[in-house]
Amino acid sequence: KRPLIIFPQGTRVLPHERPSFKKGASRIYEKLKIPCQPVAINSGYVWPKKGPKSSYKTITISILKPIAAGLSKEEFLKNLEKNIYEELDLLN
């Protein structure tokens, strides 16, 4: 009955990096058997893992279409990665 926030890349990434998502997100999805609410955030422009941080840029957060419960772990992870990265491509 509590929200759970997961960053499926496992770390902050630069705006145009597209690492594969970690499998832990799909394991949690499978175990909980509840829908997933994907969120895309382009904070890599403001808080890069390396280099200077900028306080003069805007972070955009996009709430995406929920992913229903019941998909296989592989199908879930494929959908999650595709949806988030497509949105980030639009934001960047």
C-alpha positions in Angstrom: 0.0 0.0 0.0 3.0 2.3 -0.4 4.7 3.8 -3.5 7.9 2.2 -4.6 10.2 4.3 -6.8 12.8 2.5 -8.9 15.4 3.9 -11.3 15.7 1.0 -13.7 19.0 2.1 -15.3 20.6 1.7 -11.9 22.3 5.1 -12.0 22.1 8.6 -13.4 22.8 8.7 -17.1 23.7 11.4 -19.6 20.8 12.7 -21.7 21.7 10.6 -24.8 22.9 7.4 -23.1 20.6 4.4 -23.4 21.9 1.7 -21.1 19.8 -1.5 -20.8 17.5 -1.5 -17.8 18.5 -3.7 -14.8 16.5 -6.9 -14.3 15.6 -6.1 -10.7 12.7 -3.8 -11.9 11.1 -6.7 -13.8 11.6 -9.1 -10.8 9.8 -6.6 -8.5 7.0 -6.1 -11.1 6.5 -9.9 -11.4 6.5 -10.4 -7.6 4.1 -7.6 -6.7 1.6 -8.4 -9.5 0.5 -4.8 -9.7 0.5 -2.2 -12.6 3.7 -0.1 -13.1 3.5 3.6 -13.5 6.5 4.6 -15.7 7.9 8.1 -15.3 10.5 9.7 -17.6 12.8 12.4 -16.1 15.5 14.3 -18.0 17.5 15.3 -15.0 20.8 14.2 -16.7 21.0 17.7 -18.2 20.9 19.3 -14.7 22.6 16.7 -12.5 25.0 14.8 -14.7 26.9 11.9 -13.1 30.2 13.7 -13.9 30.9 17.3 -14.6 29.3 20.6 -13.5 25.8 20.7 -12.3 23.5 23.5 -13.6 20.9 25.3 -11.5 19.6 27.2 -14.5 18.0 24.4 -16.4 14.5 22.9 -16.1 13.9 19.2 -15.3 10.9 17.7 -17.1 9.0 14.8 -15.6 6.6 12.9 -17.9 4.0 10.5 -16.4 3.6 7.8 -19.0 0.8 5.3 -19.6 0.7 2.6 -16.9 1.9 -0.9 -17.8 -0.7 -3.4 -16.7 0.2 -6.3 -14.4 0.6 -9.8 -15.8 3.2 -9.4 -18.5 6.3 -11.7 -18.6 9.4 -10.2 -17.0 11.0 -9.9 -20.4 8.0 -8.3 -22.1 7.6 -5.9 -19.2 11.2 -4.8 -19.3 11.1 -4.4 -23.1 7.9 -2.2 -22.8 9.3 -0.1 -19.9 12.6 0.6 -21.6 11.0 1.4 -25.0 8.4 3.8 -23.4 10.8 5.7 -21.2 13.5 6.0 -23.9 11.0 7.2 -26.5 9.8 9.8 -24.1 13.3 10.9 -23.3 14.1 11.2 -27.0 11.2 13.7 -27.2 12.3 15.6 -24.1 15.9 15.9 -25.2 
